C-alpha cells in the first residue's frame, strides 16, 4: 500500500472516531480530498483490515461509524488509533531494554496486540513498512537493573543514596552521597541527576 493511501486511511479512522454521529462517504471523500469512489474503497479496505465500521441509515443518508460493542474491547480511555499509534511506537522503547520500564512496556504492547485482531495487525505491519521509527544505538541495561531500581525508588521517596563513582579518565573510585531527583534518559544513555557530596 502506498504511503499517501495509508496516511489518508489513518485520517479517515481519526475523523470517524471524532464524529459523534458518524460521517457519510461523501464527507469522508471530501475530508481526504479524493473521489467518492476512492472514499468507498478506503472504507472497504479498513473493514477488510478488521476495523468495526458499519453504515447506518439516517435522514442525511448512510453514515459510517464504529460498532459500539465489538471484540476490540478497548481499555478506556484509549481509542483505536491511539492503540495503533502505541503499537507502532514500540521500537522507540527498545532503548530501555533491561530496565523495569522495558518489561512494563512489553507487557503493555502484548495487551495491545491481544486487543487487535490479526487483520488489523497485518494492516499495522504495512503501515510500519511505510513509516519506520528508527532509534540510535543504545545500551542494554540488564546488568544495571538493580542499581536503576534502587535509584528510582530513592527518587520517589526523596532518600539519599551512597555510591562508588569513577570518572571516565580516573583510575580510582570516590565514595559519594547523592540526593537524586531524576533518572534521565538522554542520547542513548541513562543519567542520574541530583545533588552530590564527595567523600
Phi and psi in degrees as GROMACS dihedral restraints (atoms count N, CA, C in turn):
[ dihedral_restraints ]
;  ai    aj    ak    al  type     phi  dphi    fc
    3     4     5     6     1   -76.2    20    10
    4     5     6     7     1   153.3    20    10
    6     7     8     9     1   -60.0    20    10
    7     8     9    10     1   -39.0    20    10
    9    10    11    12     1   -68.0    20    10
   10    11    12    13     1   -33.1    20    10
   12    13    14    15     1   -68.0    20    10
   13    14    15    16     1   -42.8    20    10
   15    16    17    18     1   -62.6    20    10
   16    17    18    19     1   -46.4    20    10
   18    19    20    21     1   -65.7    20    10
   19    20    21    22     1   -36.2    20    10
   21    22    23    24     1   -66.3    20    10
   22    23    24    25     1   -44.3    20    10
   24    25    26    27     1   -66.0    20    10
   25    26    27    28     1   -33.6    20    10
   27    28    29    30     1   -61.8    20    10
   28    29    30    31     1   -43.3    20    10
   30    31    32    33     1   -64.9    20    10
   31    32    33    34     1   -35.7    20    10
   33    34    35    36     1   -59.2    20    10
   34    35    36    37     1   -46.1    20    10
   36    37    38    39     1   -60.8    20    10
   37    38    39    40     1   -44.5    20    10
   39    40    41    42     1   -62.5    20    10
   40    41    42    43     1   -41.2    20    10
   42    43    44    45     1   -67.4    20    10
   43    44    45    46     1   -39.9    20    10
   45    46    47    48     1   -68.6    20    10
   46    47    48    49     1   -40.2    20    10
   48    49    50    51     1   -57.8    20    10
   49    50    51    52     1   -41.9    20    10
   51    52    53    54     1   -78.7    20    10
   52    53    54    55     1   -14.4    20    10
   54    55    56    57     1   -89.3    20    10
   55    56    57    58     1   126.2    20    10
   57    58    59    60     1   -67.9    20    10
   58    59    60    61     1   -38.1    20    10
   60    61    62    63     1  -110.2    20    10
   61    62    63    64     1     8.5    20    10
   63    64    65    66     1    85.4    20    10
   64    65    66    67     1   177.1    20    10
   66    67    68    69     1  -130.1    20    10
   67    68    69    70     1   147.4    20    10
   69    70    71    72     1   -78.6    20    10
   70    71    72    73     1   161.9    20    10
   72    73    74    75     1   -61.4    20    10
   73    74    75    76     1   -35.4    20    10
   75    76    77    78     1   -65.1    20    10
   76    77    78    79     1   -40.9    20    10
   78    79    80    81     1   -65.2    20    10
   79    80    81    82     1   -40.4    20    10
   81    82    83    84     1   -63.4    20    10
   82    83    84    85     1   -43.7    20    10
   84    85    86    87     1   -64.2    20    10
   85    86    87    88     1   -41.1    20    10
   87    88    89    90     1   -65.8    20    10
   88    89    90    91     1   -43.8    20    10
   90    91    92    93     1   -63.3    20    10
   91    92    93    94     1   -32.6    20    10
   93    94    95    96     1   -88.3    20    10
   94    95    96    97     1    -6.9    20    10
   96    97    98    99     1    67.1    20    10
   97    98    99   100     1    34.8    20    10
   99   100   101   102     1  -127.1    20    10
  100   101   102   103     1   173.7    20    10
  102   103   104   105     1   -73.5    20    10
  103   104   105   106     1   163.0    20    10
  105   106   107   108     1   -60.6    20    10
  106   107   108   109     1   -38.8    20    10
  108   109   110   111     1   -60.2    20    10
  109   110   111   112     1   -43.8    20    10
  111   112   113   114     1   -66.8    20    10
  112   113   114   115     1   -36.2    20    10
  114   115   116   117     1   -60.2    20    10
  115   116   117   118     1   -44.6    20    10
  117   118   119   120     1   -65.6    20    10
  118   119   120   121     1   -36.6    20    10
  120   121   122   123     1   -64.0    20    10
  121   122   123   124     1   -41.1    20    10
  123   124   125   126     1   -61.1    20    10
  124   125   126   127     1   -44.9    20    10
  126   127   128   129     1   -61.9    20    10
  127   128   129   130     1   -41.1    20    10
  129   130   131   132     1   -64.8    20    10
  130   131   132   133     1   -43.2    20    10
  132   133   134   135     1   -60.5    20    10
  133   134   135   136     1   -41.4    20    10
  135   136   137   138     1   -68.5    20    10
  136   137   138   139     1   -37.1    20    10
  138   139   140   141     1   -65.0    20    10
  139   140   141   142     1   -41.0    20    10
  141   142   143   144     1   -65.6    20    10
  142   143   144   145     1   -27.3    20    10
  144   145   146   147     1   -79.5    20    10
  145   146   147   148     1    -1.4    20    10
  147   148   149   150     1   100.6    20    10
  148   149   150   151     1     5.5    20    10
  150   151   152   153     1   -78.2    20    10
  151   152   153   154     1   135.7    20    10
  153   154   155   156     1   -78.5    20    10
  154   155   156   157     1    64.8    20    10
  156   157   158   159     1   -97.2    20    10
  157   158   159   160     1   141.2    20    10
  159   160   161   162     1  -147.4    20    10
  160   161   162   163     1   159.4    20    10
  162   163   164   165     1  -106.0    20    10
  163   164   165   166     1   128.7    20    10
  165   166   167   168     1  -113.5    20    10
  166   167   168   169     1   130.3    20    10
  168   169   170   171     1   -73.2    20    10
  169   170   171   172     1   134.5    20    10
  171   172   173   174     1  -144.5    20    10
  172   173   174   175     1  -176.0    20    10
  174   175   176   177     1   -62.6    20    10
  175   176   177   178     1   -33.3    20    10
  177   178   179   180     1   -92.7    20    10
  178   179   180   181     1    11.3    20    10
  180   181   182   183     1   105.5    20    10
  181   182   183   184     1  -168.0    20    10
  183   184   185   186     1   -77.3    20    10
  184   185   186   187     1   127.3    20    10
  186   187   188   189     1  -117.0    20    10
  187   188   189   190     1   130.9    20    10
  189   190   191   192     1   -90.2    20    10
  190   191   192   193     1   135.2    20    10
  192   193   194   195     1  -153.0    20    10
  193   194   195   196     1   174.8    20    10
  195   196   197   198     1   -88.0    20    10
  196   197   198   199     1   143.5    20    10
  198   199   200   201     1   -65.8    20    10
  199   200   201   202     1   131.8    20    10
  201   202   203   204     1   -68.2    20    10
  202   203   204   205     1   -48.6    20    10
  204   205   206   207     1  -102.8    20    10
  205   206   207   208     1   102.0    20    10
  207   208   209   210     1  -139.0    20    10
  208   209   210   211     1   161.4    20    10
  210   211   212   213     1   -68.2    20    10
  211   212   213   214     1    -8.7    20    10
  213   214   215   216     1   -59.2    20    10
  214   215   216   217     1   -35.2    20    10
  216   217   218   219     1    47.3    20    10
  217   218   219   220     1    60.7    20    10
  219   220   221   222     1   -63.7    20    10
  220   221   222   223     1   130.5    20    10
  222   223   224   225     1   -71.3    20    10
  223   224   225   226     1   119.3    20    10
  225   226   227   228     1   -64.7    20    10
  226   227   228   229     1   145.3    20    10
  228   229   230   231     1  -100.9    20    10
  229   230   231   232     1    31.2    20    10
  231   232   233   234     1   -73.9    20    10
  232   233   234   235     1   146.4    20    10
  234   235   236   237     1  -104.7    20    10
  235   236   237   238     1   173.5    20    10
  237   238   239   240     1   -57.7    20    10
  238   239   240   241     1   -51.9    20    10
  240   241   242   243     1   -70.1    20    10
  241   242   243   244     1   -27.5    20    10
  243   244   245   246     1   -66.5    20    10
  244   245   246   247     1   -42.7    20    10
  246   247   248   249     1   -63.4    20    10
  247   248   249   250     1   -41.1    20    10
  249   250   251   252     1   -67.3    20    10
  250   251   252   253     1   -39.3    20    10
  252   253   254   255     1   -62.2    20    10
  253   254   255   256     1   -40.6    20    10
  255   256   257   258     1   -62.3    20    10
  256   257   258   259     1   -43.4    20    10
  258   259   260   261     1   -61.0    20    10
  259   260   261   262     1   -42.2    20    10
  261   262   263   264     1   -69.8    20    10
  262   263   264   265     1   -22.4    20    10
  264   265   266   267     1   -88.7    20    10
  265   266   267   268     1     4.2    20    10
  267   268   269   270     1   -60.6    20    10
  268   269   270   271     1   -30.2    20    10
  270   271   272   273     1   -62.9    20    10
  271   272   273   274     1   -30.9    20    10
  273   274   275   276     1   -65.7    20    10
  274   275   276   277     1   -23.5    20    10
  276   277   278   279     1   -92.1    20    10
  277   278   279   280     1     0.9    20    10
  279   280   281   282     1   -64.4    20    10
  280   281   282   283     1   -23.0    20    10
  282   283   284   285     1   -65.0    20    10
  283   284   285   286     1   -16.3    20    10
  285   286   287   288     1   -98.7    20    10
  286   287   288   289     1    16.1    20    10
  288   289   290   291     1   -57.4    20    10
  289   290   291   292     1   134.1    20    10
  291   292   293   294     1    93.4    20    10
  292   293   294   295     1    -2.8    20    10
  294   295   296   297     1  -107.5    20    10
  295   296   297   298     1   168.3    20    10
  297   298   299   300     1   -63.6    20    10
  298   299   300   301     1   -29.5    20    10
  300   301   302   303     1   -62.9    20    10
  301   302   303   304     1   -38.8    20    10
  303   304   305   306     1   -62.2    20    10
  304   305   306   307     1   -44.4    20    10
  306   307   308   309     1   -63.0    20    10
  307   308   309   310     1   -41.1    20    10
  309   310   311   312     1   -65.3    20    10
  310   311   312   313     1   -42.7    20    10
  312   313   314   315     1   -65.5    20    10
  313   314   315   316     1   -39.6    20    10
  315   316   317   318     1   -62.4    20    10
  316   317   318   319     1   -41.1    20    10
  318   319   320   321     1   -62.2    20    10
  319   320   321   322     1   -41.5    20    10
  321   322   323   324     1   -63.7    20    10
  322   323   324   325     1   -43.8    20    10
  324   325   326   327     1   -64.7    20    10
  325   326   327   328     1   -34.7    20    10
  327   328   329   330     1   -65.5    20    10
  328   329   330   331     1   -37.6    20    10
  330   331   332   333     1   -67.4    20    10
  331   332   333   334     1   -37.7    20    10
  333   334   335   336     1   -63.9    20    10
  334   335   336   337     1   -46.2    20    10
  336   337   338   339     1   -60.9    20    10
  337   338   339   340     1   -38.1    20    10
  339   340   341   342     1   -67.8    20    10
  340   341   342   343     1   -26.4    20    10
  342   343   344   345     1   -83.7    20    10
  343   344   345   346     1   -15.6    20    10
  345   346   347   348     1  -106.5    20    10
  346   347   348   349     1   133.6    20    10
  348   349   350   351     1   -69.6    20    10
  349   350   351   352     1   160.1    20    10
  351   352   353   354     1   -53.8    20    10
  352   353   354   355     1   -39.2    20    10
  354   355   356   357     1   -62.4    20    10
  355   356   357   358     1   -37.5    20    10
  357   358   359   360     1   -70.8    20    10
  358   359   360   361     1   -38.1    20    10
  360   361   362   363     1   -63.9    20    10
  361   362   363   364     1   -38.1    20    10
  363   364   365   366     1   -62.4    20    10
  364   365   366   367     1   -40.8    20    10
  366   367   368   369     1   -62.0    20    10
  367   368   369   370     1   -43.2    20    10
  369   370   371   372     1   -65.8    20    10
  370   371   372   373     1   -34.8    20    10
  372   373   374   375     1   -63.1    20    10
  373   374   375   376     1   -35.3    20    10
  375   376   377   378     1   -68.4    20    10
  376   377   378   379     1   -40.9    20    10
  378   379   380   381     1   -60.7    20    10
  379   380   381   382     1   -43.7    20    10
  381   382   383   384     1   -66.9    20    10
  382   383   384   385     1   -30.5    20    10
  384   385   386   387     1   -70.1    20    10
  385   386   387   388     1   -23.9    20    10
  387   388   389   390     1   -93.2    20    10
  388   389   390   391     1   -24.2    20    10
  390   391   392   393     1  -137.4    20    10
  391   392   393   394     1    97.8    20    10
  393   394   395   396     1  -104.6    20    10
  394   395   396   397     1   136.4    20    10
  396   397   398   399     1  -100.6    20    10
  397   398   399   400     1   105.5    20    10
  399   400   401   402     1   -89.0    20    10
  400   401   402   403     1   155.1    20    10
  402   403   404   405     1  -126.5    20    10
  403   404   405   406     1   153.1    20    10
  405   406   407   408     1   -74.1    20    10
  406   407   408   409     1   164.1    20    10
  408   409   410   411     1   -54.1    20    10
  409   410   411   412     1   141.2    20    10
  411   412   413   414     1  -140.7    20    10
  412   413   414   415     1   164.5    20    10
  414   415   416   417     1   -93.7    20    10
  415   416   417   418     1   155.0    20    10
  417   418   419   420     1   -97.3    20    10
  418   419   420   421     1   118.9    20    10
  420   421   422   423     1   -96.4    20    10
  421   422   423   424     1    20.0    20    10
  423   424   425   426     1   -55.2    20    10
  424   425   426   427     1   -45.0    20    10
  426   427   428   429     1   -74.4    20    10
  427   428   429   430     1   -11.6    20    10
  429   430   431   432     1  -104.7    20    10
  430   431   432   433     1     8.1    20    10
  432   433   434   435     1   -59.1    20    10
  433   434   435   436     1   -42.5    20    10
  435   436   437   438     1   -58.7    20    10
  436   437   438   439     1   -42.2    20    10
  438   439   440   441     1   -65.8    20    10
  439   440   441   442     1   -45.9    20    10
  441   442   443   444     1   -61.2    20    10
  442   443   444   445     1   -43.1    20    10
  444   445   446   447     1   -61.8    20    10
  445   446   447   448     1   -42.5    20    10
  447   448   449   450     1   -64.5    20    10
  448   449   450   451     1   -42.6    20    10
  450   451   452   453     1   -67.7    20    10
  451   452   453   454     1   -40.9    20    10
  453   454   455   456     1   -57.8    20    10
  454   455   456   457     1   -44.4    20    10
  456   457   458   459     1   -63.6    20    10
  457   458   459   460     1   -40.6    20    10
  459   460   461   462     1   -64.2    20    10
  460   461   462   463     1   -39.4    20    10
  462   463   464   465     1   -61.8    20    10
  463   464   465   466     1   -46.9    20    10
  465   466   467   468     1   -66.5    20    10
  466   467   468   469     1   -32.4    20    10
  468   469   470   471     1   -96.0    20    10
  469   470   471   472     1    -2.9    20    10
  471   472   473   474     1    66.8    20    10
  472   473   474   475     1    34.7    20    10
  474   475   476   477     1  -100.6    20    10
  475   476   477   478     1   155.2    20    10
  477   478   479   480     1   -86.4    20    10
  478   479   480   481     1   145.2    20    10
  480   481   482   483     1  -121.0    20    10
  481   482   483   484     1   156.9    20    10
  483   484   485   486     1  -119.9    20    10
  484   485   486   487     1   133.0    20    10
  486   487   488   489     1  -146.2    20    10
  487   488   489   490     1   156.4    20    10
  489   490   491   492     1   -90.0    20    10
  490   491   492   493     1   128.8    20    10
  492   493   494   495     1  -126.1    20    10
  493   494   495   496     1   137.7    20    10
  495   496   497   498     1  -133.9    20    10
  496   497   498   499     1   123.6    20    10
  498   499   500   501     1   -67.6    20    10
  499   500   501   502     1   161.5    20    10
  501   502   503   504     1   -56.9    20    10
  502   503   504   505     1   -41.7    20    10
  504   505   506   507     1   -98.7    20    10
  505   506   507   508     1     5.1    20    10
  507   508   509   510     1   -90.0    20    10
  508   509   510   511     1   151.3    20    10
  510   511   512   513     1   -94.5    20    10
  511   512   513   514     1   -22.7    20    10
  513   514   515   516     1  -119.3    20    10
  514   515   516   517     1   162.3    20    10
  516   517   518   519     1   -97.6    20    10
  517   518   519   520     1   155.2    20    10
  519   520   521   522     1  -122.3    20    10
  520   521   522   523     1   147.5    20    10
  522   523   524   525     1   -90.0    20    10
  523   524   525   526     1   125.9    20    10
  525   526   527   528     1  -127.9    20    10
  526   527   528   529     1   144.9    20    10
  528   529   530   531     1  -104.4    20    10
  529   530   531   532     1   134.8    20    10
  531   532   533   534     1  -133.9    20    10
  532   533   534   535     1   135.9    20    10
  534   535   536   537     1  -100.9    20    10
  535   536   537   538     1    93.1    20    10
  537   538   539   540     1   -78.8    20    10
  538   539   540   541     1   140.0    20    10
  540   541   542   543     1  -125.9    20    10
  541   542   543   544     1    -0.6    20    10
  543   544   545   546     1  -163.6    20    10
  544   545   546   547     1   139.5    20    10
  546   547   548   549     1  -103.3    20    10
  547   548   549   550     1   115.9    20    10
  549   550   551   552     1  -116.2    20    10
  550   551   552   553     1   123.7    20    10
  552   553   554   555     1   -95.4    20    10
  553   554   555   556     1   121.4    20    10
  555   556   557   558     1  -146.5    20    10
  556   557   558   559     1   129.3    20    10
  558   559   560   561     1    53.7    20    10
  559   560   561   562     1    42.3    20    10
  561   562   563   564     1    83.6    20    10
  562   563   564   565     1     5.8    20    10
  564   565   566   567     1  -135.3    20    10
  565   566   567   568     1   147.1    20    10
  567   568   569   570     1   -95.0    20    10
  568   569   570   571     1   129.4    20    10
  570   571   572   573     1  -118.0    20    10
  571   572   573   574     1   150.3    20    10
  573   574   575   576     1  -105.1    20    10
  574   575   576   577     1   121.2    20    10
  576   577   578   579     1  -104.1    20    10
  577   578   579   580     1   128.4    20    10
  579   580   581   582     1  -177.7    20    10
  580   581   582   583     1  -175.7    20    10
  582   583   584   585     1  -102.4    20    10
  583   584   585   586     1   124.5    20    10
  585   586   587   588     1  -124.3    20    10
  586   587   588   589     1   159.6    20    10
  588   589   590   591     1  -128.9    20    10
  589   590   591   592     1   123.5    20    10
  591   592   593   594     1   -72.5    20    10
  592   593   594   595     1   143.8    20    10
